[in-house]
Amino acid sequence: MSKKNKDFYKKKGNIIKDLTGKIVQVFNKNSNKILNYKQISNQLDINDTDGKNQIIKKLVELKSQKKIEEIYQGKYIIKEESHYFTGIVDITSRGNAYVVCEGLEHDIYIPSRNLNHALHNDLVKVYVYKRKKNKKQEGDIVEIIKRYKLEFVGILQLNKNFGFVIPDDSKMYSDIFISENNLNGAKDGDKVLAVFKDWPSNSKNPFGKISEVLGRPGDHNTEIHSILLEYGLPYRFPKEVENYAAKLPLEITKEEIAKRKDIRNELTFTIDPKDAKDFDDALSFKKLENGNYEIGIHIADVSHYVQENTILEEEAYKRATSVYLVDRVIPMLPEILSNNVCSLRPNEEKLAFSAIFEIDEKGYAINEWFGRTVIYSDKRFTYEQAQKIIEDKSSENKDGIEIAILKLDELAKKIRKRRMQQGAISFDRTEVRFQLDENSNPTGVYIKESKDSNKLIEEFMLLANRKVAEFIGKKKKETETKKTFIYRIHDEPNIEKLAALQNIIKKFGYKINTESKTTTTESLNKLLSDVHGKAESNMIETLTIRTMSKAIYTTNNIGHYGLAFNHYTHFTSPIRRYPDVMVHRLLQHYLDGGKSPKQEIYEEKCKHSSEREFMASKAERDSIKYMQVKYMQDHQDIEFEGVISGVTEWGIYIEIIENKCEGMVRIKDIKNDYYIFDEKQYALVGQVTKNMYQLGDQVTIKVKNTDLERKHLDFNLIE
């Protein structure tokens, strides 16, 4: 056949695209079977003679490449040395993917044509081709073991009798086809929740149905609900759960009090944010005759009300955490429990689970007691009120609670100093907060810093968490068997990430010493102290946090690097964290002399809790981005000073110094030169002027465009 005729056939579409990949997929799905060209043709739905001839030729080609083996004449099986692995899909911005497999040094690259309808974070089986010299490890997804996500938020584009949902999730590379009978009353342009139903092998798009119409894009509640549902976080409780909670017996009986340590007469109070409604923890204070102090950390006894094998327990486990968005809290427990029954409100008797310590003047815990109590909170303080007492150090004209706060602050500072000396890392990050009007529109931005009153509560909560973990986790005898327990662990930072951080911060005149664990910790603390209050502080603090491993829940204790604790758990917030409920149950179980339960069951619950916490934190970040964009919509005519917080091949990210809002200046919008991305210098470099926009540089910007749906800001540079 002449070249002209070959080109003609290609144009006509008679050459089957990616036939090699399609044949390999068939063999992978039938890895133990011997197949001939007819069987492969049937599975690929190729019936014409020309198509079958192409398959025959490809089989000969694959045999010569030693990817398949000819068992009998014309009958083939995939080679046994082919490698199969199980892993998690990570979709890239360009539509290709990597499969992350435990035990493999490098992730497996998957071209988009070999995804086989796998989606981001799916658990898959992947076939790995033999690696060619100087090429990345490449594979082919042959089986989707478990879908990670079946619900997608997006905007409906409606045609006459069908529609497509355009997902908000940038990792979802395909629109979802919705047939007429699955529209559920949605109108064109509505923001909806679409449920993934099926993805037939011969279809370009997955099929779905609309389960909920969220509203019109740009509407405040629509966007907030979209953020929650995007991460699988429900924004309301099922009616049966609300009804169950409403029928719980709320009265504290004499019989229940008799089972507990009664400390209703002890001086007790809470310190919380001014807008808090769920008070997890209270402190009690008493000076002892020997000069030491009895300090109680009293935690809401959620496990008394949330019993195992109930729908309330099922819902709490499913949620696993409360979600704190800019304008609202989505609680783990129904409001009657989170804000009322369990909440340690002032001037009310409450059931608690307590850790009570005898502490000396140096801040050392001499004795400890753990158990269930009944308490009475005498007063509720906000952090601001407690801070005012601390700053006015004089004890004159102060009542007993105020004197107690001063002493607790003094002890907390001693405990914190010792903790830092032992290798803890000080992440005293500033947080962005918004002033909102009655319609949840942002009228102002302010930066919240952690002050002495915050650190007072933090230190005593850390003390309780550490001591509870030690009480269960520390072996009293060598012969003692390990007890199943829930730990909050934090691994050491990744060496490669520390090296990357070193490269960035040296441009600002900072450095870290990674010779040992001690020098790493000391230099990281010095770095965080040195940048505090400077223009580049938020950027460097963020980059430093990214070098750290993620803290997770597990039954396998390795300690907590960031806090420098060998044993650490979460005991102090059961109203808003499910792992704390598990910790309460296990602690009581061991106090009652119970045997260690099966570790595997609790490890699965730990994994679920860690995943839900991660989703909640992503939703919280998205709500902040959304509100920042909303705020900047009303500030488009104002010039702002900013710091370059990121540099990419498509532009520079800039963080506004005064309000921490981040946006992008696209490379095409910088008109004074033609700029190229210099990866080594973290900079855009002008080809004519050699002008440079480098990470950390201060610049002046104006808002060019605000996109609420994408939660994105575009800036223009003011030259």
C-alpha positions as CSV (number, residue, x, y, z in Angstrom):
1,M,0.0,0.0,0.0
2,S,1.3,3.4,-1.0
3,K,2.0,6.1,1.7
4,K,-0.8,8.1,0.2
5,N,-3.3,5.2,0.7
6,K,-2.0,4.7,4.3
7,D,-2.6,8.3,5.1
8,F,-6.1,8.0,3.6
9,Y,-6.9,5.1,5.9
10,K,-5.8,7.0,8.9
11,K,-8.0,9.9,8.0
12,K,-10.9,7.6,7.5
13,G,-10.5,6.4,11.0
14,N,-9.9,2.7,10.1
15,I,-6.7,2.5,12.2
16,I,-7.8,1.5,15.7
17,K,-6.5,4.0,18.2
18,D,-4.4,2.7,21.1
19,L,-4.9,-0.9,20.1
20,T,-1.8,-2.1,22.0
21,G,-3.2,-0.6,25.3
22,K,-6.7,-2.1,24.6
23,I,-5.3,-5.6,24.0
24,V,-3.1,-5.4,27.1
25,Q,-6.1,-4.4,29.1
26,V,-8.0,-7.5,27.9
27,F,-5.1,-9.7,28.9
28,N,-4.8,-8.0,32.2
29,K,-8.5,-8.6,33.0
30,N,-8.0,-12.3,32.0
31,S,-4.5,-12.8,33.4
32,N,-5.0,-16.5,33.9
33,K,-6.7,-17.3,30.6
34,I,-5.3,-18.2,27.2
35,L,-6.8,-16.0,24.5
36,N,-6.9,-16.0,20.7
37,Y,-7.6,-13.1,18.4
38,K,-11.4,-14.0,18.1
39,Q,-11.9,-13.8,21.9
40,I,-10.0,-10.5,22.0
41,S,-12.1,-9.1,19.1
42,N,-15.3,-10.0,20.9
43,Q,-14.2,-8.3,24.1
44,L,-13.2,-5.2,22.2
45,D,-16.4,-5.3,20.1
46,I,-14.4,-5.4,16.8
47,N,-16.3,-7.4,14.2
48,D,-14.9,-6.3,10.8
49,T,-12.1,-8.2,9.0
50,D,-9.7,-5.2,8.9
51,G,-10.0,-4.7,12.6
52,K,-9.3,-8.4,13.3
53,N,-6.3,-8.3,11.1
54,Q,-4.9,-5.3,13.1
55,I,-5.4,-7.4,16.3
56,I,-3.5,-10.4,14.8
57,K,-0.6,-8.1,13.8
58,K,-0.6,-6.5,17.3
59,L,-0.5,-9.9,19.0
60,V,2.6,-10.8,16.9
61,E,4.1,-7.5,17.9
62,L,3.4,-8.0,21.7
63,K,4.9,-11.5,21.5
64,S,8.1,-10.1,20.0
65,Q,8.2,-7.5,22.8
66,K,7.8,-10.4,25.3
67,K,4.7,-8.9,26.8
68,I,2.7,-12.0,25.9
69,E,3.6,-15.7,25.4
70,E,2.3,-18.0,22.6
71,I,1.2,-21.2,24.3
72,Y,-0.3,-22.8,21.2
73,Q,-0.4,-21.5,17.7
74,G,-2.4,-18.3,17.7
75,K,-3.2,-18.7,21.5
76,Y,-1.6,-16.3,24.0
77,I,-1.3,-15.6,27.7
78,I,0.2,-12.6,29.4
79,K,3.8,-13.2,30.6
80,E,4.0,-14.3,34.2
81,E,6.8,-11.9,35.1
82,S,4.4,-9.0,34.5
83,H,3.9,-7.1,37.8
84,Y,0.6,-6.3,39.4
85,F,0.2,-3.8,42.3
86,T,-2.6,-2.3,44.3
87,G,-2.6,1.4,45.0
88,I,-4.3,4.8,45.1
89,V,-4.9,6.9,42.0
90,D,-3.6,10.5,42.0
91,I,-4.9,12.5,39.0
92,T,-2.7,15.3,37.8
93,S,-3.9,18.7,36.5
94,R,-3.2,17.5,32.9
95,G,-5.5,14.5,33.2
96,N,-2.8,11.8,33.5
97,A,-2.2,10.1,36.9
98,Y,0.1,8.3,39.2
99,V,-0.7,5.3,41.3
100,V,0.8,5.4,44.7
101,C,1.6,1.9,46.0
102,E,3.0,0.9,49.4
103,G,6.4,-0.8,49.0
104,L,7.3,0.8,45.7
105,E,10.0,3.4,45.7
106,H,8.5,5.4,42.8
107,D,4.9,6.1,41.9
108,I,3.5,4.4,38.7
109,Y,2.8,6.8,35.9
110,I,-0.6,6.2,34.1
111,P,-1.2,8.0,30.8
112,S,-4.8,9.2,30.5
113,R,-5.5,6.6,27.9
114,N,-4.7,3.9,30.4
115,L,-6.9,5.1,33.3
116,N,-9.7,2.7,32.4
117,H,-12.3,5.1,34.0
118,A,-10.4,5.2,37.3
119,L,-11.0,8.5,39.3
120,H,-8.9,10.4,41.8
121,N,-8.2,8.5,45.0
122,D,-9.8,5.2,43.8
123,L,-8.2,2.0,45.0
124,V,-7.1,0.2,41.9
125,K,-5.1,-2.8,40.6
126,V,-2.4,-1.7,38.2
127,Y,-0.3,-3.6,35.7
128,V,3.3,-2.2,35.5
129,Y,5.3,-2.5,32.3
130,K,8.9,-3.5,32.4
131,R,10.8,-0.2,33.0
132,K,12.8,1.0,30.0
133,K,16.2,2.7,30.7
134,N,15.9,6.4,31.8
135,K,12.1,6.2,31.6
136,K,9.6,6.6,34.4
137,Q,7.7,3.5,35.6
138,E,4.5,3.2,33.6
139,G,1.4,1.2,34.0
140,D,-2.1,0.4,33.0
141,I,-5.1,0.3,35.4
142,V,-6.8,-3.0,35.0
143,E,-9.3,-3.1,37.8
144,I,-11.1,-0.5,40.0
145,I,-11.2,-2.3,43.4
146,K,-13.1,0.5,45.3
147,R,-14.4,3.9,44.3
148,Y,-13.3,6.6,46.6
149,K,-16.1,9.0,45.8
150,L,-19.5,8.6,44.4
151,E,-21.0,12.1,44.9
152,F,-19.9,15.2,43.0
153,V,-21.0,18.8,43.3
154,G,-21.3,20.7,40.0
155,I,-23.4,22.8,37.7
156,L,-26.0,21.3,35.5
157,Q,-25.9,22.1,31.8
158,L,-29.3,21.1,30.5
159,N,-30.3,20.1,26.9
160,K,-33.8,19.2,25.7
161,N,-34.1,15.8,27.5
162,F,-30.8,15.2,29.2
163,G,-28.0,17.1,30.8
164,F,-24.4,17.1,32.0
165,V,-23.1,18.0,35.4
166,I,-19.8,19.9,35.2
167,P,-18.0,19.0,38.4
168,D,-16.5,21.6,40.7
169,D,-13.7,19.1,41.6
170,S,-10.8,19.9,39.3
171,K,-9.6,16.2,39.7
172,M,-12.8,14.9,38.1
173,Y,-11.8,14.9,34.5
174,S,-15.2,13.9,33.0
175,D,-18.6,15.5,33.0
176,I,-21.4,13.3,34.3
177,F,-24.3,12.4,32.0
178,I,-27.8,12.8,33.5
179,S,-30.7,11.3,31.7
180,E,-34.1,13.0,31.7
181,N,-35.6,10.7,34.4
182,N,-32.6,11.4,36.7
183,L,-32.8,15.2,36.8
184,N,-34.8,15.3,40.0
185,G,-36.4,18.7,39.1
186,A,-33.0,20.5,38.6
187,K,-33.0,23.4,36.2
188,D,-30.3,24.6,33.8
189,G,-27.5,26.4,35.6
190,D,-28.4,24.9,39.1
191,K,-25.7,23.8,41.4
192,V,-26.4,20.2,42.2
193,L,-25.2,17.1,43.9
194,A,-24.8,14.3,41.4
195,V,-24.4,10.6,42.4
196,F,-22.1,8.4,40.2
197,K,-24.1,5.4,39.0
198,D,-22.2,3.6,36.3
199,W,-19.5,4.1,33.6
200,P,-20.1,1.7,30.7
201,S,-16.9,0.7,28.9
202,N,-18.2,2.1,25.6
203,S,-19.2,5.5,27.0
204,K,-17.2,8.7,27.0
205,N,-18.9,9.9,30.2
206,P,-20.1,8.3,33.5
207,F,-23.8,8.1,34.1
208,G,-25.3,9.7,37.2
209,K,-28.4,11.0,38.9
210,I,-29.1,14.3,40.7
211,S,-29.8,13.6,44.4
212,E,-30.1,17.2,45.6
213,V,-30.5,20.6,44.1
214,L,-28.3,23.0,46.1
215,G,-29.5,26.3,44.6
216,R,-28.1,28.9,42.3
217,P,-24.3,29.4,41.9
218,G,-23.0,32.4,43.9
219,D,-25.8,32.2,46.6
220,H,-24.1,32.1,50.0
221,N,-25.8,29.0,51.4
222,T,-25.5,27.2,48.1
223,E,-21.7,27.7,48.1
224,I,-21.2,26.8,51.7
225,H,-23.3,23.6,51.3
226,S,-21.4,22.9,48.1
227,I,-18.1,23.0,50.0
228,L,-19.3,20.6,52.6
229,L,-20.8,18.1,50.2
230,E,-17.7,18.3,47.9
231,Y,-15.9,16.6,50.8
232,G,-18.7,14.2,51.8
233,L,-19.5,16.3,54.9
234,P,-23.3,16.4,55.7
235,Y,-24.7,19.8,56.7
236,R,-27.8,18.5,58.5
237,F,-28.7,15.5,60.7
238,P,-31.2,12.8,59.7
239,K,-34.5,13.3,61.5
240,E,-34.3,10.0,63.2
241,V,-31.0,11.0,64.8
242,E,-32.4,14.3,66.0
243,N,-35.5,12.5,67.4
244,Y,-33.3,9.9,69.2
245,A,-31.1,12.7,70.8
246,A,-34.2,14.6,71.9
247,K,-35.6,11.6,73.8
248,L,-32.4,11.0,75.8
249,P,-32.9,11.1,79.6
250,L,-31.1,14.4,80.6
251,E,-31.6,14.5,84.3
252,I,-28.5,13.6,86.4
253,T,-29.9,11.1,88.9
254,K,-28.7,10.5,92.5
255,E,-27.8,7.0,91.5
256,E,-25.5,8.3,88.7
257,I,-23.8,10.9,91.0
258,A,-23.2,8.1,93.6
259,K,-21.1,6.2,90.9
260,R,-18.8,9.2,90.4
261,K,-16.3,11.4,92.2
262,D,-18.3,14.5,93.3
263,I,-16.3,17.7,92.9
264,R,-19.2,20.1,92.6
265,N,-17.8,22.2,95.5
266,E,-14.4,22.7,93.9
267,L,-13.6,26.0,92.3
268,T,-14.2,25.3,88.6
269,F,-14.4,27.5,85.4
270,T,-14.1,27.4,81.6
271,I,-12.1,29.6,79.2
272,D,-13.3,29.5,75.6
273,P,-13.6,31.6,72.4
274,K,-16.2,34.3,72.8
275,D,-18.5,32.8,70.1
276,A,-18.2,29.2,71.4
277,K,-21.3,27.2,72.4
278,D,-19.8,23.8,72.9
279,F,-17.7,23.8,76.1
280,D,-15.6,20.6,76.0
281,D,-13.4,21.3,79.0
282,A,-13.2,23.0,82.4
283,L,-10.5,23.5,84.9
284,S,-10.7,23.2,88.7
285,F,-8.1,24.6,91.1
286,K,-7.3,24.1,94.7
287,K,-4.2,24.9,96.8
288,L,-3.1,21.9,99.0
289,E,-1.7,22.1,102.5
290,N,1.7,20.9,101.3
291,G,2.0,23.9,99.0
292,N,1.2,22.0,95.8
293,Y,-1.9,22.5,93.7
294,E,-4.7,20.1,92.8
295,I,-5.6,20.9,89.2
296,G,-8.5,19.1,87.5
297,I,-9.0,18.9,83.7
298,H,-12.6,18.1,83.3
299,I,-14.0,16.9,80.0
300,A,-17.6,16.5,78.9
301,D,-18.7,12.9,79.4
302,V,-20.0,12.4,75.9
303,S,-19.7,8.6,76.1
304,H,-22.3,8.5,78.9
305,Y,-24.9,9.8,76.4
306,V,-23.5,8.4,73.1
307,Q,-23.8,4.7,73.7
308,E,-22.5,2.1,71.4
309,N,-24.8,0.3,68.9
310,T,-27.2,3.2,68.7
311,I,-28.0,5.5,65.7
312,L,-26.5,8.4,67.6
313,E,-23.2,6.5,67.8
314,E,-23.4,5.5,64.1
315,E,-23.9,9.2,63.1
316,A,-21.0,10.4,65.3
317,Y,-18.7,7.8,63.9
318,K,-19.8,8.6,60.3
319,R,-19.0,12.3,60.8
320,A,-16.0,11.7,63.2
321,T,-15.5,15.4,63.6
322,S,-17.2,18.8,63.9
323,V,-16.4,21.1,61.0
324,Y,-15.6,24.8,61.7
325,L,-16.4,26.9,58.7
326,V,-16.1,30.7,58.6
327,D,-19.7,31.4,59.3
328,R,-21.0,28.3,61.1
329,V,-20.1,25.1,62.9
330,I,-21.3,21.7,61.6
331,P,-21.3,19.7,64.8
332,M,-20.5,16.0,65.2
333,L,-23.4,15.7,67.6
334,P,-26.9,17.1,67.5
335,E,-27.2,20.5,69.0
336,I,-29.2,19.3,72.1
337,L,-26.0,17.4,73.0
338,S,-23.2,19.6,71.7
339,N,-24.5,22.9,72.9
340,N,-26.7,21.8,75.8
341,V,-26.5,18.5,77.6
342,C,-22.8,17.7,77.2
343,S,-21.6,21.3,77.1
344,L,-20.0,22.3,80.5
345,R,-22.0,25.5,80.8
346,P,-21.7,27.7,83.9
347,N,-24.0,27.3,86.9
348,E,-25.1,23.9,85.8
349,E,-24.2,20.4,87.2
350,K,-22.6,18.3,84.5
351,L,-21.2,14.8,84.0
352,A,-17.5,14.8,83.2
353,F,-14.5,12.5,82.6
354,S,-11.6,14.0,84.6
355,A,-7.9,13.9,84.8
356,I,-6.8,15.4,88.2
357,F,-3.2,16.1,89.0
358,E,-1.2,17.2,92.0
359,I,1.3,19.8,90.6
360,D,4.2,21.4,92.4
361,E,5.5,24.9,92.0
362,K,7.8,23.9,89.1
363,G,4.9,22.5,87.1
364,Y,5.7,18.8,87.6
365,A,2.7,16.4,88.0
366,I,3.4,14.5,91.3
367,N,0.2,12.4,91.4
368,E,-2.6,11.7,89.0
369,W,-6.2,10.4,89.1
370,F,-8.5,9.5,86.2
371,G,-12.2,8.8,86.3
372,R,-15.8,9.9,86.0
373,T,-17.0,12.9,87.9
374,V,-19.8,15.3,88.4
375,I,-18.9,19.0,88.3
376,Y,-20.3,22.5,88.7
377,S,-18.8,25.3,86.6
378,D,-18.8,28.6,88.7
379,K,-18.0,30.9,85.8
380,R,-17.4,31.1,82.0
381,F,-14.5,33.2,80.7
382,T,-13.7,34.2,77.2
383,Y,-10.1,34.1,76.1
384,E,-10.1,37.9,76.0
385,Q,-11.4,38.2,79.6
386,A,-8.8,35.7,80.9
387,Q,-6.1,37.5,79.0
388,K,-7.0,40.8,80.6
389,I,-6.7,39.2,84.1
390,I,-3.2,37.8,83.1
391,E,-2.0,41.1,81.7
392,D,-3.1,42.9,84.9
393,K,-0.7,40.8,87.0
394,S,-1.6,42.4,90.4
395,S,-3.5,40.1,92.7
396,E,-5.1,43.1,94.5
397,N,-8.9,43.2,94.4
398,K,-9.0,39.9,92.6
399,D,-11.4,37.1,93.5
400,G,-10.5,33.4,93.9
401,I,-11.0,32.5,90.3
402,E,-8.9,35.4,89.0
403,I,-6.1,34.4,91.5
404,A,-6.4,30.8,90.2
405,I,-6.0,32.0,86.6
406,L,-2.9,33.9,87.5
407,K,-1.3,30.8,89.2
408,L,-2.4,28.5,86.3
409,D,-0.8,30.9,83.8
410,E,2.4,30.9,85.8
411,L,2.5,27.0,85.9
412,A,1.5,26.7,82.2
413,K,4.5,28.9,81.3
414,K,6.9,26.6,83.2
415,I,5.4,23.5,81.6
416,R,5.6,25.1,78.1
417,K,9.2,26.2,78.6
418,R,10.2,22.7,79.6
419,R,8.3,21.2,76.7
420,M,10.1,23.5,74.3
421,Q,13.5,22.6,75.9
422,Q,12.7,18.9,75.3
423,G,12.3,19.4,71.5
424,A,8.7,20.6,70.9
425,I,8.2,22.8,67.8
426,S,6.4,26.2,68.4
427,F,3.8,26.7,65.6
428,D,2.2,29.9,67.0
429,R,0.5,30.7,63.7
430,T,-1.7,33.7,63.1
431,E,-5.2,32.8,61.9
432,V,-7.5,34.8,59.5
433,R,-10.8,35.7,61.0
434,F,-13.7,37.7,59.4
435,Q,-16.2,40.2,60.8
436,L,-19.6,39.2,59.3
437,D,-22.8,41.1,59.0
438,E,-26.3,39.5,59.7
439,N,-26.2,38.0,56.2
440,S,-22.8,36.4,56.6
441,N,-21.1,39.0,54.3
442,P,-17.6,39.8,55.3
443,T,-17.2,43.4,56.5
444,G,-13.7,43.1,57.8
445,V,-10.7,40.9,58.2
446,Y,-8.6,40.5,61.4
447,I,-5.7,38.3,62.4
448,K,-6.1,36.2,65.5
449,E,-3.0,35.4,67.5
450,S,-2.5,32.9,70.2
451,K,-1.9,34.7,73.6
452,D,-1.2,33.6,77.1
453,S,-4.8,32.7,77.9
454,N,-4.9,30.4,74.8
455,K,-1.6,28.9,75.8
456,L,-2.8,28.3,79.4
457,I,-5.6,26.1,78.2
458,E,-3.4,24.5,75.6
459,E,-0.8,23.4,78.1
460,F,-3.2,21.8,80.5
461,M,-5.1,20.0,77.7
462,L,-1.7,18.7,76.4
463,L,-0.9,17.6,79.9
464,A,-4.1,15.6,80.2
465,N,-3.7,14.1,76.7
466,R,-0.1,13.0,77.4
467,K,-0.8,11.6,80.9
468,V,-3.8,9.6,79.8
469,A,-1.7,8.1,76.9
470,E,1.1,7.3,79.3
471,F,-1.3,5.7,81.8
472,I,-2.4,3.2,79.2
473,G,0.6,3.0,76.9
474,K,3.6,2.9,79.3
475,K,4.4,-0.6,80.5
476,K,4.6,-1.0,84.2
477,K,6.5,-4.3,83.9
478,E,8.5,-5.9,81.1
479,T,6.1,-8.9,81.1
480,E,3.0,-6.6,80.6
481,T,1.3,-7.0,77.2
482,K,0.5,-4.1,75.0
483,K,-3.0,-2.7,75.4
484,T,-5.0,-1.5,72.4
485,F,-5.4,2.3,72.6
486,I,-5.9,5.3,70.4
487,Y,-2.8,7.5,69.9
488,R,-2.3,10.8,68.1
489,I,1.0,10.3,66.3
490,H,3.3,12.7,64.3
491,D,6.3,11.3,62.4
492,E,9.6,13.1,61.9
493,P,9.8,15.5,58.9
494,N,10.8,14.2,55.5
495,I,14.6,14.9,54.8
496,E,13.9,15.7,51.2
497,K,11.2,18.3,52.1
498,L,13.6,19.8,54.7
499,A,16.2,20.2,52.0
500,A,13.7,21.9,49.7
501,L,12.7,24.3,52.6
502,Q,16.4,25.0,53.2
503,N,16.8,26.1,49.5
504,I,13.9,28.5,49.8
505,I,14.6,30.1,53.2
506,K,18.3,30.8,52.4
507,K,17.1,33.4,49.9
508,F,15.7,35.3,52.9
509,G,18.9,34.9,55.0
510,Y,17.6,32.0,57.2
511,K,18.9,28.5,57.6
512,I,18.1,25.2,59.3
513,N,20.6,22.6,60.7
514,T,19.5,19.0,59.9
515,E,22.5,17.2,61.3
516,S,20.4,15.6,64.1
517,K,16.9,15.5,65.4
518,T,17.9,18.1,68.1
519,T,19.6,20.5,65.7
520,T,16.6,20.2,63.3
521,T,14.1,21.1,66.0
522,E,16.2,23.9,67.5
523,S,16.8,25.5,64.1
524,L,13.1,25.2,63.1
525,N,12.1,26.9,66.3
526,K,14.6,29.7,65.6
527,L,13.4,30.0,62.1
528,L,9.7,30.4,63.2
529,S,10.8,32.9,65.9
530,D,12.9,34.9,63.5
531,V,10.2,35.3,60.8
532,H,7.4,36.1,63.3
533,G,5.8,39.5,62.4
534,K,7.7,39.9,59.1
535,A,6.2,40.2,55.7
536,E,7.3,36.7,54.7
537,S,6.2,35.0,58.0
538,N,2.9,33.4,56.8
539,M,4.6,32.0,53.6
540,I,7.6,30.5,55.5
541,E,5.4,29.2,58.3
542,T,3.2,27.5,55.7
543,L,6.2,26.0,53.9
544,T,7.6,24.8,57.2
545,I,4.3,23.1,58.1
546,R,4.3,21.4,54.7
547,T,7.7,19.8,55.5
548,M,6.0,18.1,58.5
549,S,4.3,14.7,58.4
550,K,0.6,14.7,58.9
551,A,-0.6,13.9,62.5
552,I,-2.9,10.9,62.4
553,Y,-4.8,8.6,64.7
554,T,-3.5,5.0,65.1
555,T,-3.2,2.2,67.6
556,N,0.5,1.9,66.7
557,N,2.3,4.4,68.8
558,I,5.5,6.1,67.5
559,G,5.2,9.3,69.5
560,H,4.5,12.9,68.5
561,Y,7.4,14.6,67.0
562,G,6.0,18.2,66.9
563,L,5.1,18.0,70.6
564,A,8.1,16.0,71.6
565,F,5.9,13.4,73.5
566,N,6.6,9.7,73.5
567,H,2.9,9.1,74.3
568,Y,0.1,11.3,73.2
569,T,-3.7,10.9,72.6
570,H,-6.8,13.0,72.2
571,F,-8.9,12.9,75.4
572,T,-10.0,16.5,75.8
573,S,-12.6,17.2,73.0
574,P,-15.2,14.4,72.7
575,I,-18.0,16.8,71.7
576,R,-16.2,17.6,68.5
577,R,-13.9,14.5,67.9
578,Y,-14.9,10.9,67.7
579,P,-11.4,9.5,68.6
580,D,-11.8,11.2,72.0
581,V,-15.0,9.3,72.6
582,M,-13.1,6.1,71.8
583,V,-10.4,7.1,74.2
584,H,-12.9,7.7,77.0
585,R,-14.5,4.3,76.5
586,L,-11.1,2.5,76.4
587,L,-9.8,4.4,79.5
588,Q,-12.9,3.4,81.5
589,H,-12.7,-0.2,80.2
590,Y,-9.1,-0.4,81.6
591,L,-10.0,1.4,84.8
592,D,-12.6,-1.3,85.3
593,G,-10.0,-4.0,84.8
594,G,-11.0,-5.0,81.3
595,K,-8.9,-7.0,78.9
596,S,-7.4,-5.5,75.7
597,P,-9.9,-5.5,72.8
598,K,-9.0,-6.4,69.2
599,Q,-6.6,-3.9,67.8
600,E,-7.8,-4.3,64.1
601,I,-11.3,-2.9,64.9
602,Y,-9.9,0.2,66.5
603,E,-7.2,0.7,63.8
604,E,-9.9,0.8,61.1
605,K,-11.8,3.4,63.2
606,C,-8.6,5.4,63.5
607,K,-8.1,5.4,59.8
608,H,-11.6,6.6,59.2
609,S,-11.3,9.4,61.8
610,S,-8.0,10.6,60.2
611,E,-9.6,10.7,56.8
612,R,-12.6,12.6,58.0
613,E,-10.5,15.1,59.9
614,F,-8.5,15.7,56.6
615,M,-11.7,16.3,54.7
616,A,-13.0,18.7,57.3
617,S,-9.7,20.7,57.3
618,K,-10.0,21.0,53.5
619,A,-13.5,22.2,53.7
620,E,-12.5,24.7,56.4
621,R,-9.7,26.0,54.1
622,D,-12.1,26.3,51.2
623,S,-14.6,28.3,53.3
624,I,-11.8,30.8,54.2
625,K,-10.8,31.1,50.5
626,Y,-14.5,31.6,49.6
627,M,-14.9,34.4,52.2
628,Q,-11.6,36.0,51.1
629,V,-12.8,36.2,47.5
630,K,-16.1,37.6,48.7
631,Y,-14.4,40.2,50.8
632,M,-12.1,41.3,47.9
633,Q,-15.1,41.7,45.6
634,D,-15.7,45.0,47.5
635,H,-12.1,46.1,47.4
636,Q,-11.3,46.0,43.7
637,D,-10.2,49.7,43.5
638,I,-7.7,49.5,46.3
639,E,-3.9,49.0,46.0
640,F,-2.5,46.4,48.4
641,E,1.0,45.5,49.4
642,G,1.7,41.8,49.0
643,V,4.5,39.1,49.1
644,I,5.2,36.7,46.3
645,S,4.2,33.4,48.0
646,G,4.6,31.0,45.0
647,V,6.1,31.0,41.6
648,T,5.0,28.7,38.7
649,E,5.4,28.5,34.9
650,W,2.0,30.2,34.5
651,G,2.4,33.1,37.0
652,I,3.1,34.2,40.5
653,Y,1.0,33.8,43.6
654,I,0.8,36.9,45.9
655,E,-0.4,37.0,49.5
656,I,-1.7,40.4,50.7
657,I,0.2,41.3,53.8
658,E,-2.7,43.0,55.8
659,N,-5.4,40.3,55.3
660,K,-3.6,37.2,54.0
661,C,-5.8,36.9,50.9
662,E,-3.9,35.1,48.1
663,G,-4.3,35.5,44.4
664,M,-2.5,35.1,41.1
665,V,-0.8,37.4,38.6
666,R,-0.8,35.4,35.4
667,I,2.4,35.6,33.3
668,K,0.5,36.9,30.3
669,D,-0.7,39.9,32.3
670,I,2.9,41.1,33.1
671,K,3.3,43.4,30.1
672,N,6.7,45.0,30.7
673,D,8.7,42.0,29.3
674,Y,8.5,38.3,28.2
675,Y,9.0,36.3,31.4
676,I,10.3,32.7,31.8
677,F,9.9,30.5,34.9
678,D,13.3,29.9,36.5
679,E,12.7,26.8,38.8
680,K,16.1,27.0,40.5
681,Q,15.7,30.7,41.5
682,Y,12.0,30.4,42.3
683,A,11.5,33.3,40.0
684,L,10.0,34.7,36.8
685,V,12.9,36.3,34.8
686,G,12.3,38.9,32.0
687,Q,14.1,37.9,28.8
688,V,15.0,41.4,27.8
689,T,15.3,43.5,31.0
690,K,16.4,40.5,33.2
691,N,13.9,41.9,35.7
692,M,13.0,39.2,38.3
693,Y,9.9,38.4,40.3
694,Q,11.2,36.1,43.0
695,L,9.6,34.2,45.9
696,G,9.4,36.5,48.9
697,D,9.6,39.8,47.0
698,Q,7.2,42.6,48.0
699,V,5.0,43.9,45.3
700,T,1.9,46.2,44.9
701,I,-1.3,44.7,43.4
702,K,-4.9,45.5,42.5
703,V,-7.7,43.0,42.2
704,K,-8.3,42.1,38.5
705,N,-11.0,39.4,38.9
706,T,-12.9,37.5,41.6
707,D,-14.4,34.1,41.0
708,L,-16.5,32.9,43.9
709,E,-17.4,29.5,42.4
710,R,-13.7,28.6,41.9
711,K,-12.7,30.5,45.0
712,H,-10.0,32.2,43.0
713,L,-8.5,35.8,42.9
714,D,-6.7,37.3,39.9
715,F,-4.4,40.2,40.5
716,N,-2.7,42.9,38.4
717,L,0.7,44.1,39.3
718,I,1.1,47.8,39.8
719,E,4.5,48.6,38.2
